[in-house]
Amino acid sequence: MCEDKNAIGEHTAFYDECRDDARLDEWVATFTEDRVFELGGAPDTVGPEALHAMITAMTTVGFVHMTLNHRIAVTGDIARFVGREFAPDVGLRGRPQWW
């Protein structure tokens, strides 16, 4: 089970790096076949085309993403990851402007 949890942590880091580096096709590919992006208070984003459109619109914002407080539960072949995301604005000069 520790190997599974480590693999999920590595996958999450890759997910954040792809998004921050504007490697959009790679970011979309980090999702499973059913591809659903859930964000509390917003409609679900479903499918690769919708995910690509969403992340394309978000890349101009200028954030660096860090996923914190990982909780990974593995039951048989199912793993559930819950974490908090910290995304400071890097601003026009590339320096973090924490909020």
N, C-alpha and C positions, 0 to 999 in steps of 0.2 A: 504494500500500500504506500510506503514512503516513496518508492520510485514513481508511482502514479502522481502523487502530490507534487513531487519535484518536477515532473514533466508538465504538469498544469502551470506551475510557477514560471517555468521557462517559456511556455506558450504565451502566457500573459505578458511577459516582458517583450517577446517578439511582436505581439499585437500592439503594444504601446509604441515600440520603436518604428514599426511600419507606419502607424498613423502620424507620428511626429515627423518622420522623414518623408512624408507624402508618397510612400510606396503603396498607393491605393489598391492596386490589384492584389498585392500580397496581403494587405489588411483584410480585404473581402474574403480572401482564401483562408483566413484563420477561423472562419465560422464553419459550422457543420453544414450538412446538406440542407437542413430545414431553415437555416440562416434567419434568425430573428434577433434584432437588437432591441432590448427593452430598457427604457429609461423612465423612471417614475414620473408620472404627470404628463407624459407625452405619448402619442400613439406609437405602437410597435412599428418598427421598420422591418419589412419582410421581403426576403429575396435578394439575390446578388445585385440586380439593377438598382433597386431602391437603396441598398447599402452603399453602393458606389456613388449614387447621387448625393446621399446624405454626407458621406465623408468628404466628397469633393467640395461641398458647400462649407464644411467645417474647417478645411485646411487653411483658409485665409485668416483664421482667427489668431493664430500665433501662440499656441500653448505647448507646454511640455508636460506630458502625462506621466504620472506615477501612480501605480495601483498599490494601495496600502491595506492593512488589516485583513490579510487573506484568511478566509475560512473555506477549507476544502473538505467536503464530505464525500467519501467513496463508499458506495453500496453496490456490490457486484460489479456489473459493467457500467454503472451510472455514476458520474461524478458531478457534483454541484459546487461551483465556485461562487463565492460572494466576497466582494471586496469594496473598498471605498476608493474613489479616484480623486487625486489631488492634481489640479491642472493650473499651475501658475502662468500668468500672462508673461511672456518673455519680452514684450514691448518691442519698440522699433530698433533699439540698440542691441537686442539679443541678451539683455540682462534680465533675470527674473524680477518681476514686480509682484510680490506675493500679495494675495488677497484672501 
